[in-house]
Amino acid sequence: MLDKISKRILAELQNDGRISNVELATRVNLSPAACLERVRKLQESGYILGYTAQLNPHLLDVALLVFIEVVLDRTTPDVFDAFRRGVQAIPEVLECHMVAGGFDYLVKARVKDMNAYRDFLGKSLLQLNGVRETHTYAVMEEVKNTSCLPIK
């Protein structure tokens, strides 16, 4: 179990992964050495998976965000494995989740615009083995976009 201080460390690091150890220690009321040791233990135990920078998709010319429902032609282990391997190799795909319900996978992708999406769909996603059909939802407005997990 995590104690209160470890939870506060995780919350602070989620909000600012570039915070200095001295500043983090001040915010959670620990000495810098004790704080650094806690962060090291949180990393070793798998609570902290890594650190990333959040990039501006508009400035990088990938402003169109789409969600795609994917239905496979068969739901067998070999088809699942082939789809999984194929989708992991497509750079436009940000996330892919196997789901329960009326379709097999939910894919989140970013591309430049609708023309780029048509190319992505026809040349990448629909070329994957086992894809029977797709349904696309283009995002009109991102109401909330966060990677911060609730820490209770």
N, CA, C and O atoms as a GROMACS GRO file, in nm:
protein
  608
    1MET      N    1   0.084  -0.120   0.000
    1MET     CA    2   0.000   0.000   0.000
    1MET      C    3   0.088   0.125   0.000
    1MET      O    4   0.197   0.127   0.057
    2LEU      N    5   0.037   0.226  -0.065
    2LEU     CA    6   0.106   0.355  -0.068
    2LEU      C    7   0.061   0.439   0.051
    2LEU      O    8  -0.058   0.442   0.085
    3ASP      N    9   0.155   0.505   0.114
    3ASP     CA   10   0.118   0.597   0.220
    3ASP      C   11   0.087   0.734   0.160
    3ASP      O   12   0.099   0.755   0.039
    4LYS      N   13   0.046   0.827   0.246
    4LYS     CA   14   0.005   0.960   0.201
    4LYS      C   15   0.115   1.033   0.126
    4LYS      O   16   0.090   1.099   0.025
    5ILE      N   17   0.237   1.022   0.176
    5ILE     CA   18   0.348   1.095   0.113
    5ILE      C   19   0.377   1.039  -0.026
    5ILE      O   20   0.398   1.115  -0.120
    6SER      N   21   0.378   0.908  -0.040
    6SER     CA   22   0.402   0.848  -0.173
    6SER      C   23   0.292   0.889  -0.271
    6SER      O   24   0.320   0.915  -0.388
    7LYS      N   25   0.169   0.894  -0.224
    7LYS     CA   26   0.059   0.938  -0.311
    7LYS      C   27   0.076   1.084  -0.352
    7LYS      O   28   0.048   1.120  -0.466
    8ARG      N   29   0.123   1.167  -0.260
    8ARG     CA   30   0.147   1.308  -0.293
    8ARG      C   31   0.261   1.321  -0.394
    8ARG      O   32   0.255   1.404  -0.484
    9ILE      N   33   0.364   1.239  -0.378
    9ILE     CA   34   0.474   1.239  -0.474
    9ILE      C   35   0.422   1.202  -0.613
    9ILE      O   36   0.455   1.269  -0.711
   10LEU      N   37   0.343   1.098  -0.621
   10LEU     CA   38   0.288   1.056  -0.751
   10LEU      C   39   0.202   1.165  -0.812
   10LEU      O   40   0.210   1.192  -0.932
   11ALA      N   41   0.118   1.229  -0.730
   11ALA     CA   42   0.032   1.337  -0.780
   11ALA      C   43   0.116   1.453  -0.833
   11ALA      O   44   0.087   1.507  -0.940
   12GLU      N   45   0.218   1.490  -0.760
   12GLU     CA   46   0.305   1.601  -0.805
   12GLU      C   47   0.377   1.565  -0.934
   12GLU      O   48   0.385   1.647  -1.026
   13LEU      N   49   0.429   1.444  -0.943
   13LEU     CA   50   0.500   1.403  -1.064
   13LEU      C   51   0.407   1.392  -1.184
   13LEU      O   52   0.448   1.419  -1.297
   14GLN      N   53   0.282   1.353  -1.161
   14GLN     CA   54   0.185   1.350  -1.272
   14GLN      C   55   0.163   1.489  -1.327
   14GLN      O   56   0.151   1.507  -1.448
   15ASN      N   57   0.157   1.588  -1.240
   15ASN     CA   58   0.132   1.725  -1.283
   15ASN      C   59   0.254   1.789  -1.346
   15ASN      O   60   0.240   1.875  -1.433
   16ASP      N   61   0.373   1.749  -1.303
   16ASP     CA   62   0.496   1.808  -1.356
   16ASP      C   63   0.609   1.706  -1.344
   16ASP      O   64   0.675   1.698  -1.241
   17GLY      N   65   0.630   1.630  -1.448
   17GLY     CA   66   0.734   1.528  -1.447
   17GLY      C   67   0.874   1.584  -1.450
   17GLY      O   68   0.971   1.510  -1.430
   18ARG      N   69   0.888   1.714  -1.476
   18ARG     CA   70   1.020   1.777  -1.480
   18ARG      C   71   1.053   1.851  -1.351
   18ARG      O   72   1.156   1.919  -1.343
   19ILE      N   73   0.970   1.839  -1.250
   19ILE     CA   74   0.995   1.906  -1.123
   19ILE      C   75   1.129   1.858  -1.067
   19ILE      O   76   1.162   1.740  -1.075
   20SER      N   77   1.205   1.950  -1.010
   20SER     CA   78   1.333   1.910  -0.949
   20SER      C   79   1.306   1.832  -0.821
   20SER      O   80   1.201   1.848  -0.758
   21ASN      N   81   1.401   1.749  -0.784
   21ASN     CA   82   1.386   1.673  -0.662
   21ASN      C   83   1.376   1.765  -0.541
   21ASN      O   84   1.300   1.736  -0.447
   22VAL      N   85   1.450   1.875  -0.541
   22VAL     CA   86   1.446   1.969  -0.428
   22VAL      C   87   1.307   2.030  -0.416
   22VAL      O   88   1.252   2.039  -0.306
   23GLU      N   89   1.249   2.071  -0.528
   23GLU     CA   90   1.114   2.129  -0.524
   23GLU      C   91   1.011   2.025  -0.484
   23GLU      O   92   0.920   2.054  -0.406
   24LEU      N   93   1.023   1.904  -0.538
   24LEU     CA   94   0.932   1.796  -0.502
   24LEU      C   95   0.940   1.768  -0.352
   24LEU      O   96   0.838   1.753  -0.285
   25ALA      N   97   1.060   1.760  -0.300
   25ALA     CA   98   1.080   1.735  -0.158
   25ALA      C   99   1.013   1.844  -0.073
   25ALA      O  100   0.951   1.814   0.029
   26THR      N  101   1.026   1.968  -0.115
   26THR     CA  102   0.964   2.079  -0.043
   26THR      C  103   0.812   2.064  -0.043
   26THR      O  104   0.748   2.084   0.060
   27ARG      N  105   0.757   2.029  -0.158
   27ARG     CA  106   0.610   2.019  -0.169
   27ARG      C  107   0.552   1.905  -0.085
   27ARG      O  108   0.438   1.914  -0.040
   28VAL      N  109   0.629   1.799  -0.064
   28VAL     CA  110   0.577   1.684   0.012
   28VAL      C  111   0.637   1.676   0.153
   28VAL      O  112   0.616   1.579   0.225
   29ASN      N  113   0.711   1.780   0.190
   29ASN     CA  114   0.769   1.791   0.325
   29ASN      C  115   0.863   1.677   0.361
   29ASN      O  116   0.852   1.617   0.468
   30LEU      N  117   0.956   1.649   0.272
   30LEU     CA  118   1.062   1.552   0.296
   30LEU      C  119   1.197   1.617   0.270
   30LEU      O  120   1.204   1.722   0.207
   31SER      N  121   1.302   1.555   0.318
   31SER     CA  122   1.436   1.599   0.279
   31SER      C  123   1.459   1.555   0.134
   31SER      O  124   1.397   1.458   0.089
   32PRO      N  125   1.546   1.624   0.061
   32PRO     CA  126   1.573   1.582  -0.078
   32PRO      C  127   1.621   1.437  -0.088
   32PRO      O  128   1.582   1.366  -0.180
   33ALA      N  129   1.704   1.392   0.005
   33ALA     CA  130   1.753   1.254   0.000
   33ALA      C  131   1.639   1.154   0.020
   33ALA      O  132   1.629   1.055  -0.053
   34ALA      N  133   1.554   1.180   0.118
   34ALA     CA  134   1.442   1.090   0.143
   34ALA      C  135   1.344   1.089   0.026
   34ALA      O  136   1.288   0.985  -0.009
   35CYS      N  137   1.324   1.206  -0.033
   35CYS     CA  138   1.232   1.215  -0.149
   35CYS      C  139   1.288   1.138  -0.267
   35CYS      O  140   1.215   1.063  -0.332
   36LEU      N  141   1.416   1.155  -0.295
   36LEU     CA  142   1.480   1.084  -0.406
   36LEU      C  143   1.470   0.933  -0.388
   36LEU      O  144   1.446   0.859  -0.483
   37GLU      N  145   1.489   0.888  -0.265
   37GLU     CA  146   1.478   0.745  -0.235
   37GLU      C  147   1.336   0.695  -0.258
   37GLU      O  148   1.317   0.586  -0.312
   38ARG      N  149   1.237   0.774  -0.218
   38ARG     CA  150   1.097   0.733  -0.240
   38ARG      C  151   1.066   0.724  -0.389
   38ARG      O  152   1.003   0.629  -0.434
   39VAL      N  153   1.111   0.823  -0.465
   39VAL     CA  154   1.087   0.821  -0.610
   39VAL      C  155   1.153   0.698  -0.671
   39VAL      O  156   1.094   0.632  -0.756
   40ARG      N  157   1.276   0.668  -0.629
   40ARG     CA  158   1.346   0.550  -0.680
   40ARG      C  159   1.266   0.423  -0.650
   40ARG      O  160   1.253   0.336  -0.736
   41LYS      N  161   1.214   0.412  -0.528
   41LYS     CA  162   1.135   0.294  -0.491
   41LYS      C  163   1.005   0.287  -0.570
   41LYS      O  164   0.962   0.178  -0.608
   42LEU      N  165   0.942   0.401  -0.594
   42LEU     CA  166   0.819   0.403  -0.673
   42LEU      C  167   0.847   0.359  -0.817
   42LEU      O  168   0.764   0.292  -0.878
   43GLN      N  169   0.962   0.396  -0.870
   43GLN     CA  170   1.001   0.351  -1.004
   43GLN      C  171   1.028   0.202  -1.005
   43GLN      O  172   0.980   0.130  -1.092
   44GLU      N  173   1.105   0.154  -0.910
   44GLU     CA  174   1.141   0.012  -0.904
   44GLU      C  175   1.020  -0.078  -0.884
   44GLU      O  176   1.016  -0.190  -0.935
   45SER      N  177   0.921  -0.028  -0.809
   45SER     CA  178   0.803  -0.111  -0.782
   45SER      C  179   0.698  -0.099  -0.893
   45SER      O  180   0.593  -0.162  -0.885
   46GLY      N  181   0.724  -0.018  -0.996
   46GLY     CA  182   0.636  -0.012  -1.112
   46GLY      C  183   0.526   0.092  -1.106
   46GLY      O  184   0.444   0.099  -1.198
   47TYR      N  185   0.520   0.173  -1.001
   47TYR     CA  186   0.419   0.278  -0.995
   47TYR      C  187   0.447   0.387  -1.098
   47TYR      O  188   0.355   0.443  -1.156
   48ILE      N  189   0.573   0.417  -1.120
   48ILE     CA  190   0.613   0.516  -1.220
   48ILE      C  191   0.667   0.439  -1.339
   48ILE      O  192   0.769   0.371  -1.330
   49LEU      N  193   0.598   0.451  -1.452
   49LEU     CA  194   0.635   0.375  -1.571
   49LEU      C  195   0.736   0.449  -1.658
   49LEU      O  196   0.809   0.387  -1.735
   50GLY      N  197   0.740   0.582  -1.648
   50GLY     CA  198   0.832   0.660  -1.730
   50GLY      C  199   0.792   0.806  -1.727
   50GLY      O  200   0.700   0.845  -1.656
   51TYR      N  201   0.864   0.886  -1.805
   51TYR     CA  202   0.840   1.030  -1.813
   51TYR      C  203   0.833   1.068  -1.960
   51TYR      O  204   0.913   1.021  -2.041
   52THR      N  205   0.737   1.153  -1.994
   52THR     CA  206   0.722   1.196  -2.133
   52THR      C  207   0.694   1.346  -2.140
   52THR      O  208   0.662   1.410  -2.040
   53ALA      N  209   0.705   1.399  -2.260
   53ALA     CA  210   0.667   1.538  -2.286
   53ALA      C  211   0.534   1.537  -2.360
   53ALA      O  212   0.512   1.451  -2.446
   54GLN      N  213   0.446   1.629  -2.327
   54GLN     CA  214   0.319   1.642  -2.400
   54GLN      C  215   0.342   1.737  -2.516
   54GLN      O  216   0.384   1.851  -2.496
   55LEU      N  217   0.316   1.691  -2.637
   55LEU     CA  218   0.343   1.769  -2.757
   55LEU      C  219   0.214   1.826  -2.814
   55LEU      O  220   0.106   1.771  -2.793
   56ASN      N  221   0.226   1.939  -2.885
   56ASN     CA  222   0.112   2.007  -2.944
   56ASN      C  223   0.082   1.946  -3.081
   56ASN      O  224   0.160   1.966  -3.174
   57PRO      N  225  -0.028   1.873  -3.096
   57PRO     CA  226  -0.058   1.807  -3.224
   57PRO      C  227  -0.084   1.906  -3.337
   57PRO      O  228  -0.059   1.874  -3.454
   58HIS      N  229  -0.134   2.024  -3.305
   58HIS     CA  230  -0.161   2.124  -3.409
   58HIS      C  231  -0.031   2.176  -3.470
   58HIS      O  232  -0.021   2.192  -3.592
   59LEU      N  233   0.067   2.201  -3.386
   59LEU     CA  234   0.195   2.249  -3.436
   59LEU      C  235   0.272   2.141  -3.510
   59LEU      O  236   0.357   2.171  -3.593
   60LEU      N  237   0.243   2.016  -3.479
   60LEU     CA  238   0.310   1.904  -3.545
   60LEU      C  239   0.230   1.850  -3.664
   60LEU      O  240   0.265   1.747  -3.721
   61ASP      N  241   0.124   1.921  -3.700
   61ASP     CA  242   0.045   1.892  -3.820
   61ASP      C  243  -0.026   1.756  -3.815
   61ASP      O  244  -0.036   1.686  -3.916
   62VAL      N  245  -0.073   1.720  -3.695
   62VAL     CA  246  -0.157   1.601  -3.679
   62VAL      C  247  -0.278   1.639  -3.593
   62VAL      O  248  -0.302   1.580  -3.488
   63ALA      N  249  -0.351   1.737  -3.640
   63ALA     CA  250  -0.459   1.797  -3.561
   63ALA      C  251  -0.586   1.713  -3.557
   63ALA      O  252  -0.664   1.725  -3.463
   64LEU      N  253  -0.610   1.629  -3.657
   64LEU     CA  254  -0.734   1.552  -3.660
   64LEU      C  255  -0.721   1.428  -3.572
   64LEU      O  256  -0.637   1.342  -3.595
   65LEU      N  257  -0.807   1.422  -3.471
   65LEU     CA  258  -0.812   1.307  -3.381
   65LEU      C  259  -0.933   1.223  -3.419
   65LEU      O  260  -1.043   1.276  -3.433
   66VAL      N  261  -0.912   1.094  -3.436
   66VAL     CA  262  -1.021   1.004  -3.474
   66VAL      C  263  -1.022   0.881  -3.383
   66VAL      O  264  -0.918   0.835  -3.335
   67PHE      N  265  -1.142   0.831  -3.360
   67PHE     CA  266  -1.161   0.703  -3.292
   67PHE      C  267  -1.224   0.610  -3.395
   67PHE      O  268  -1.316   0.648  -3.466
   68ILE      N  269  -1.174   0.488  -3.401
   68ILE     CA  270  -1.220   0.393  -3.501
   68ILE      C  271  -1.260   0.263  -3.433
   68ILE      O  272  -1.180   0.202  -3.362
   69GLU      N  273  -1.384   0.221  -3.454
   69GLU     CA  274  -1.427   0.089  -3.410
   69GLU      C  275  -1.384  -0.010  -3.518
   69GLU      O  276  -1.409   0.012  -3.637
   70VAL      N  277  -1.321  -0.116  -3.477
   70VAL     CA  278  -1.273  -0.217  -3.572
   70VAL      C  279  -1.340  -0.350  -3.541
   70VAL      O  280  -1.339  -0.397  -3.427
   71VAL      N  281  -1.400  -0.410  -3.645
   71VAL     CA  282  -1.459  -0.543  -3.635
   71VAL      C  283  -1.372  -0.637  -3.717
   71VAL      O  284  -1.342  -0.611  -3.833
   72LEU      N  285  -1.331  -0.747  -3.655
   72LEU     CA  286  -1.249  -0.846  -3.725
   72LEU      C  287  -1.339  -0.950  -3.791
   72LEU      O  288  -1.453  -0.971  -3.749
   73ASP      N  289  -1.287  -1.014  -3.895
   73ASP     CA  290  -1.368  -1.115  -3.965
   73ASP      C  291  -1.380  -1.244  -3.886
   73ASP      O  292  -1.477  -1.318  -3.902
   74ARG      N  293  -1.282  -1.272  -3.798
   74ARG     CA  294  -1.288  -1.389  -3.710
   74ARG      C  295  -1.228  -1.349  -3.577
   74ARG      O  296  -1.139  -1.265  -3.570
   75THR      N  297  -1.277  -1.408  -3.470
   75THR     CA  298  -1.222  -1.380  -3.338
   75THR      C  299  -1.149  -1.504  -3.288
   75THR      O  300  -1.195  -1.576  -3.200
   76THR      N  301  -1.034  -1.525  -3.348
   76THR     CA  302  -0.948  -1.637  -3.312
   76THR      C  303  -0.814  -1.582  -3.264
   76THR      O  304  -0.777  -1.470  -3.301
   77PRO      N  305  -0.742  -1.658  -3.185
   77PRO     CA  306  -0.613  -1.608  -3.133
   77PRO      C  307  -0.516  -1.564  -3.243
   77PRO      O  308  -0.446  -1.464  -3.226
   78ASP      N  309  -0.510  -1.636  -3.354
   78ASP     CA  310  -0.416  -1.597  -3.459
   78ASP      C  311  -0.456  -1.465  -3.526
   78ASP      O  312  -0.368  -1.387  -3.563
   79VAL      N  313  -0.586  -1.439  -3.541
   79VAL     CA  314  -0.632  -1.312  -3.599
   79VAL      C  315  -0.606  -1.199  -3.500
   79VAL      O  316  -0.561  -1.092  -3.540
   80PHE      N  317  -0.634  -1.221  -3.372
   80PHE     CA  318  -0.605  -1.121  -3.269
   80PHE      C  319  -0.456  -1.086  -3.269
   80PHE      O  320  -0.419  -0.968  -3.264
   81ASP      N  321  -0.370  -1.188  -3.273
   81ASP     CA  322  -0.225  -1.165  -3.270
   81ASP      C  323  -0.178  -1.088  -3.393
   81ASP      O  324  -0.097  -0.996  -3.382
   82ALA      N  325  -0.230  -1.124  -3.509
   82ALA     CA  326  -0.190  -1.056  -3.632
   82ALA      C  327  -0.234  -0.910  -3.629
   82ALA      O  328  -0.158  -0.821  -3.669
   83PHE      N  329  -0.356  -0.885  -3.583
   83PHE     CA  330  -0.404  -0.747  -3.574
   83PHE      C  331  -0.319  -0.668  -3.475
   83PHE      O  332  -0.279  -0.555  -3.503
   84ARG      N  333  -0.292  -0.727  -3.360
   84ARG     CA  334  -0.213  -0.660  -3.256
   84ARG      C  335  -0.075  -0.623  -3.310
   84ARG      O  336  -0.030  -0.510  -3.291
   85ARG      N  337  -0.009  -0.714  -3.375
   85ARG     CA  338   0.123  -0.686  -3.432
   85ARG      C  339   0.116  -0.577  -3.538
   85ARG      O  340   0.201  -0.488  -3.543
   86GLY      N  341   0.015  -0.585  -3.623
   86GLY     CA  342   0.003  -0.487  -3.730
   86GLY      C  343  -0.025  -0.347  -3.679
   86GLY      O  344   0.036  -0.250  -3.726
   87VAL      N  345  -0.116  -0.334  -3.585
   87VAL     CA  346  -0.154  -0.201  -3.537
   87VAL      C  347  -0.040  -0.137  -3.458
   87VAL      O  348  -0.027  -0.015  -3.456
   88GLN      N  349   0.043  -0.218  -3.392
   88GLN     CA  350   0.156  -0.163  -3.317
   88GLN      C  351   0.260  -0.101  -3.408
   88GLN      O  352   0.341  -0.020  -3.363
   89ALA      N  353   0.260  -0.137  -3.534
   89ALA     CA  354   0.358  -0.085  -3.629
   89ALA      C  355   0.311   0.042  -3.700
   89ALA      O  356   0.386   0.099  -3.780
   90ILE      N  357   0.190   0.088  -3.673
   90ILE     CA  358   0.135   0.205  -3.742
   90ILE      C  359   0.158   0.328  -3.654
   90ILE      O  360   0.098   0.338  -3.547
   91PRO      N  361   0.242   0.423  -3.698
   91PRO     CA  362   0.276   0.536  -3.612
   91PRO      C  363   0.159   0.629  -3.581
   91PRO      O  364   0.159   0.694  -3.476
   92GLU      N  365   0.060   0.638  -3.668
   92GLU     CA  366  -0.055   0.726  -3.643
   92GLU      C  367  -0.144   0.677  -3.529
   92GLU      O  368  -0.219   0.754  -3.470
   93VAL      N  369  -0.135   0.548  -3.498
   93VAL     CA  370  -0.217   0.490  -3.391
   93VAL      C  371  -0.155   0.525  -3.256
   93VAL      O  372  -0.041   0.488  -3.227
   94LEU      N  373  -0.231   0.598  -3.174
   94LEU     CA  374  -0.186   0.637  -3.041
   94LEU      C  375  -0.223   0.534  -2.937
   94LEU      O  376  -0.146   0.506  -2.846
   95GLU      N  377  -0.342   0.476  -2.952
   95GLU     CA  378  -0.392   0.377  -2.858
   95GLU      C  379  -0.475   0.275  -2.935
   95GLU      O  380  -0.534   0.306  -3.038
   96CYS      N  381  -0.477   0.153  -2.884
   96CYS     CA  382  -0.563   0.049  -2.940
   96CYS      C  383  -0.603  -0.042  -2.826
   96CYS      O  384  -0.518  -0.094  -2.753
   97HIS      N  385  -0.734  -0.060  -2.810
   97HIS     CA  386  -0.786  -0.138  -2.698
   97HIS      C  387  -0.881  -0.246  -2.748
   97HIS      O  388  -0.972  -0.218  -2.826
   98MET      N  389  -0.859  -0.368  -2.703
   98MET     CA  390  -0.956  -0.475  -2.728
   98MET      C  391  -1.071  -0.450  -2.631
   98MET      O  392  -1.049  -0.430  -2.512
   99VAL      N  393  -1.194  -0.453  -2.683
   99VAL     CA  394  -1.310  -0.421  -2.600
   99VAL      C  395  -1.415  -0.531  -2.610
   99VAL      O  396  -1.416  -0.610  -2.705
  100ALA      N  397  -1.503  -0.533  -2.512
  100ALA     CA  398  -1.619  -0.621  -2.516
  100ALA      C  399  -1.736  -0.541  -2.570
  100ALA      O  400  -1.750  -0.423  -2.538
  101GLY      N  401  -1.818  -0.602  -2.650
  101GLY     CA  402  -1.934  -0.531  -2.704
  101GLY      C  403  -1.954  -0.559  -2.851
  101GLY      O  404  -1.925  -0.668  -2.899
  102GLY      N  405  -2.004  -0.460  -2.922
  102GLY     CA  406  -2.043  -0.477  -3.061
  102GLY      C  407  -1.930  -0.472  -3.162
  102GLY      O  408  -1.954  -0.489  -3.281
  103PHE      N  409  -1.807  -0.448  -3.117
  103PHE     CA  410  -1.691  -0.448  -3.206
  103PHE      C  411  -1.573  -0.502  -3.127
  103PHE      O  412  -1.584  -0.526  -3.007
  104ASP      N  413  -1.460  -0.523  -3.195
  104ASP     CA  414  -1.347  -0.591  -3.131
  104ASP      C  415  -1.241  -0.497  -3.073
  104ASP      O  416  -1.189  -0.522  -2.964
  105TYR      N  417  -1.210  -0.389  -3.145
  105TYR     CA  418  -1.105  -0.298  -3.101
  105TYR      C  419  -1.152  -0.153  -3.116
  105TYR      O  420  -1.229  -0.120  -3.206
  106LEU      N  421  -1.103  -0.069  -3.026
  106LEU     CA  422  -1.121   0.075  -3.039
  106LEU      C  423  -0.983   0.136  -3.057
  106LEU      O  424  -0.895   0.120  -2.973
  107VAL      N  425  -0.966   0.206  -3.169
  107VAL     CA  426  -0.838   0.263  -3.207
  107VAL      C  427  -0.848   0.415  -3.197
  107VAL      O  428  -0.945   0.475  -3.242
  108LYS      N  429  -0.746   0.475  -3.138
  108LYS     CA  430  -0.734   0.621  -3.132
  108LYS      C  431  -0.614   0.659  -3.217
  108LYS      O  432  -0.505   0.606  -3.198
  109ALA      N  433  -0.636   0.750  -3.313
  109ALA     CA  434  -0.529   0.787  -3.405
  109ALA      C  435  -0.529   0.937  -3.430
  109ALA      O  436  -0.631   1.004  -3.413
  110ARG      N  437  -0.415   0.989  -3.472
  110ARG     CA  438  -0.402   1.130  -3.511
  110ARG      C  439  -0.340   1.137  -3.650
  110ARG      O  440  -0.242   1.069  -3.681
  111VAL      N  441  -0.402   1.224  -3.731
  111VAL     CA  442  -0.353   1.248  -3.867
  111VAL      C  443  -0.368   1.397  -3.898
  111VAL      O  444  -0.424   1.472  -3.818
  112LYS      N  445  -0.319   1.439  -4.011
  112LYS     CA  446  -0.321   1.581  -4.048
  112LYS      C  447  -0.463   1.632  -4.069
  112LYS      O  448  -0.503   1.732  -4.010
  113ASP      N  449  -0.539   1.564  -4.152
  113ASP     CA  450  -0.673   1.610  -4.190
  113ASP      C  451  -0.752   1.492  -4.245
  113ASP      O  452  -0.706   1.378  -4.241
  114MET      N  453  -0.871   1.520  -4.297
  114MET     CA  454  -0.957   1.411  -4.345
  114MET      C  455  -0.896   1.341  -4.467
  114MET      O  456  -0.913   1.220  -4.481
  115ASN      N  457  -0.826   1.412  -4.553
  115ASN     CA  458  -0.759   1.345  -4.666
  115ASN      C  459  -0.652   1.248  -4.614
  115ASN      O  460  -0.639   1.137  -4.664
  116ALA      N  461  -0.578   1.292  -4.516
  116ALA     CA  462  -0.476   1.205  -4.456
  116ALA      C  463  -0.542   1.086  -4.387
  116ALA      O  464  -0.488   0.975  -4.388
  117TYR      N  465  -0.659   1.108  -4.328
  117TYR     CA  466  -0.729   0.997  -4.264
  117TYR      C  467  -0.771   0.894  -4.368
  117TYR      O  468  -0.757   0.774  -4.345
  118ARG      N  469  -0.824   0.939  -4.482
  118ARG     CA  470  -0.864   0.844  -4.586
  118ARG      C  471  -0.745   0.759  -4.630
  118ARG      O  472  -0.758   0.639  -4.651
  119ASP      N  473  -0.628   0.823  -4.644
  119ASP     CA  474  -0.507   0.749  -4.680
  119ASP      C  475  -0.469   0.649  -4.571
  119ASP      O  476  -0.439   0.533  -4.599
  120PHE      N  477  -0.472   0.696  -4.446
  120PHE     CA  478  -0.440   0.609  -4.332
  120PHE      C  479  -0.534   0.490  -4.327
  120PHE      O  480  -0.489   0.377  -4.308
  121LEU      N  481  -0.662   0.514  -4.344
  121LEU     CA  482  -0.760   0.406  -4.338
  121LEU      C  483  -0.736   0.306  -4.450
  121LEU      O  484  -0.728   0.185  -4.426
  122GLY      N  485  -0.726   0.355  -4.574
  122GLY     CA  486  -0.713   0.265  -4.689
  122GLY      C  487  -0.579   0.196  -4.701
  122GLY      O  488  -0.572   0.080  -4.741
  123LYS      N  489  -0.471   0.268  -4.666
  123LYS     CA  490  -0.337   0.213  -4.686
  123LYS      C  491  -0.279   0.145  -4.563
  123LYS      O  492  -0.183   0.068  -4.575
  124SER      N  493  -0.335   0.171  -4.447
  124SER     CA  494  -0.278   0.112  -4.325
  124SER      C  495  -0.377   0.023  -4.252
  124SER      O  496  -0.359  -0.098  -4.245
  125LEU      N  497  -0.483   0.083  -4.199
  125LEU     CA  498  -0.572   0.008  -4.111
  125LEU      C  499  -0.647  -0.103  -4.184
  125LEU      O  500  -0.652  -0.216  -4.135
  126LEU      N  501  -0.704  -0.072  -4.298
  126LEU     CA  502  -0.782  -0.173  -4.370
  126LEU      C  503  -0.694  -0.280  -4.435
  126LEU      O  504  -0.744  -0.383  -4.480
  127GLN      N  505  -0.564  -0.256  -4.440
  127GLN     CA  506  -0.471  -0.355  -4.496
  127GLN      C  507  -0.430  -0.461  -4.394
  127GLN      O  508  -0.370  -0.562  -4.429
  128LEU      N  509  -0.465  -0.437  -4.266
  128LEU     CA  510  -0.429  -0.534  -4.164
  128LEU      C  511  -0.511  -0.662  -4.181
  128LEU      O  512  -0.630  -0.656  -4.211
  129ASN      N  513  -0.447  -0.776  -4.161
  129ASN     CA  514  -0.515  -0.904  -4.172
  129ASN      C  515  -0.631  -0.913  -4.073
  129ASN      O  516  -0.616  -0.880  -3.956
  130GLY      N  517  -0.744  -0.956  -4.122
  130GLY     CA  518  -0.858  -0.983  -4.036
  130GLY      C  519  -0.957  -0.870  -4.021
  130GLY      O  520  -1.064  -0.891  -3.963
  131VAL      N  521  -0.927  -0.750  -4.070
  131VAL     CA  522  -1.020  -0.638  -4.053
  131VAL      C  523  -1.138  -0.656  -4.149
  131VAL      O  524  -1.120  -0.659  -4.270
  132ARG      N  525  -1.258  -0.667  -4.093
  132ARG     CA  526  -1.379  -0.682  -4.174
  132ARG      C  527  -1.446  -0.547  -4.199
  132ARG      O  528  -1.485  -0.517  -4.312
  133GLU      N  529  -1.460  -0.465  -4.093
  133GLU     CA  530  -1.524  -0.335  -4.111
  133GLU      C  531  -1.477  -0.238  -4.004
  133GLU      O  532  -1.426  -0.277  -3.899
  134THR      N  533  -1.497  -0.110  -4.033
  134THR     CA  534  -1.461  -0.005  -3.937
  134THR      C  535  -1.572   0.099  -3.934
  134THR      O  536  -1.648   0.116  -4.030
  135HIS      N  537  -1.580   0.168  -3.821
  135HIS     CA  538  -1.668   0.284  -3.806
  135HIS      C  539  -1.583   0.393  -3.742
  135HIS      O  540  -1.518   0.372  -3.640
  136THR      N  541  -1.586   0.511  -3.804
  136THR     CA  542  -1.498   0.619  -3.762
  136THR      C  543  -1.576   0.732  -3.697
  136THR      O  544  -1.687   0.765  -3.739
  137TYR      N  545  -1.516   0.789  -3.593
  137TYR     CA  546  -1.571   0.905  -3.524
  137TYR      C  547  -1.462   1.012  -3.521
  137TYR      O  548  -1.362   0.996  -3.451
  138ALA      N  549  -1.481   1.119  -3.596
  138ALA     CA  550  -1.386   1.230  -3.597
  138ALA      C  551  -1.420   1.323  -3.480
  138ALA      O  552  -1.536   1.359  -3.460
  139VAL      N  553  -1.320   1.362  -3.405
  139VAL     CA  554  -1.340   1.448  -3.288
  139VAL      C  555  -1.356   1.592  -3.334
  139VAL      O  556  -1.272   1.646  -3.407
  140MET      N  557  -1.465   1.653  -3.290
  140MET     CA  558  -1.490   1.793  -3.322
  140MET      C  559  -1.430   1.886  -3.216
  140MET      O  560  -1.386   1.996  -3.248
  141GLU      N  561  -1.429   1.840  -3.090
  141GLU     CA  562  -1.374   1.921  -2.981
  141GLU      C  563  -1.322   1.826  -2.872
  141GLU      O  564  -1.393   1.734  -2.830
  142GLU      N  565  -1.201   1.850  -2.828
  142GLU     CA  566  -1.147   1.773  -2.715
  142GLU      C  567  -1.190   1.844  -2.587
  142GLU      O  568  -1.136   1.948  -2.552
  143VAL      N  569  -1.286   1.786  -2.519
  143VAL     CA  570  -1.341   1.846  -2.397
  143VAL      C  571  -1.247   1.823  -2.279
  143VAL      O  572  -1.227   1.912  -2.196
  144LYS      N  573  -1.190   1.705  -2.270
  144LYS     CA  574  -1.092   1.672  -2.166
  144LYS      C  575  -0.991   1.577  -2.224
  144LYS      O  576  -1.026   1.478  -2.287
  145ASN      N  577  -0.864   1.607  -2.201
  145ASN     CA  578  -0.758   1.523  -2.249
  145ASN      C  579  -0.649   1.523  -2.142
  145ASN      O  580  -0.574   1.619  -2.129
  146THR      N  581  -0.642   1.416  -2.067
  146THR     CA  582  -0.543   1.407  -1.960
  146THR      C  583  -0.489   1.265  -1.951
  146THR      O  584  -0.556   1.169  -1.988
  147SER      N  585  -0.369   1.255  -1.902
  147SER     CA  586  -0.313   1.123  -1.874
  147SER      C  587  -0.297   1.102  -1.723
  147SER      O  588  -0.244   1.001  -1.679
  148CYS      N  589  -0.343   1.199  -1.646
  148CYS     CA  590  -0.332   1.191  -1.500
  148CYS      C  591  -0.434   1.092  -1.443
  148CYS      O  592  -0.554   1.101  -1.471
  149LEU      N  593  -0.385   0.999  -1.364
  149LEU     CA  594  -0.472   0.901  -1.299
  149LEU      C  595  -0.524   0.956  -1.166
  149LEU      O  596  -0.453   1.031  -1.099
  150PRO      N  597  -0.644   0.920  -1.129
  150PRO     CA  598  -0.694   0.962  -0.997
  150PRO      C  599  -0.617   0.886  -0.889
  150PRO      O  600  -0.606   0.763  -0.895
  151ILE      N  601  -0.565   0.957  -0.794
  151ILE     CA  602  -0.491   0.896  -0.684
  151ILE      C  603  -0.571   0.921  -0.557
  151ILE      O  604  -0.586   1.035  -0.513
  152LYS      N  605  -0.621   0.813  -0.498
  152LYS     CA  606  -0.705   0.827  -0.379
  152LYS      C  607  -0.629   0.793  -0.254
  152LYS      O  608  -0.685   0.799  -0.144
   0.00000   0.00000   0.00000
